[in-house]
């Protein structure tokens, strides 16, 4: 299995909702990443988990809360988002942090109303 | 500051034609350079990854070159197909264990 899966594919939520994005990989990778991508822009790094521990938080607002329950799963909990948070959220994994190729998931298209 | 610049920003070509995309970087120290293809609304898919010692790497109709002295890379697409329409992103990694630096991408449209 050489893919990263993400659910849901699309998500529409109001500013008072709480929702979660999920990411899964079964390649034995020990580094997992969350990126945010606005239209026609490159992905922007949000969080990095290395060996299930948060190693990088790129000054992301607290309304985004990552969680890594085990080495195969990565969640992104969303609460009280703003319309400007609407974007494509990409998950990626690599063998170890910053080494080797990053494999990206298909993304979750998030719309905040 | 680590930067990756890509040109052109967008490109339209006819099906069957060749094209070359450019990437200049100032990431230091350099570890590797990757080209990704990203379809609209989808995650990036790796085309090639090159280290300092590699000058050329091919993946089907895609050929990437790297000149580590001038810090330039190119992606050449041969005999373009409609399915090549996508954004092509150049990504550079340094060897300090820090994260990737993404270029702004080139949006390629192949027309029949």
Interface residues (C-beta under 8 A of the other chain):
Chain A: X4 X6 X40 X41 X42 X43 X45 X48 X56 X88 X90 X92 X97 X98 X99 X101 X102 X103 X104 X105 X106 X107 X109
Chain B: X34 X36 X41 X42 X43 X44 X45 X46 X49 X89 X93 X97 X98 X99 X100 X102 X103 X104 X105 X107
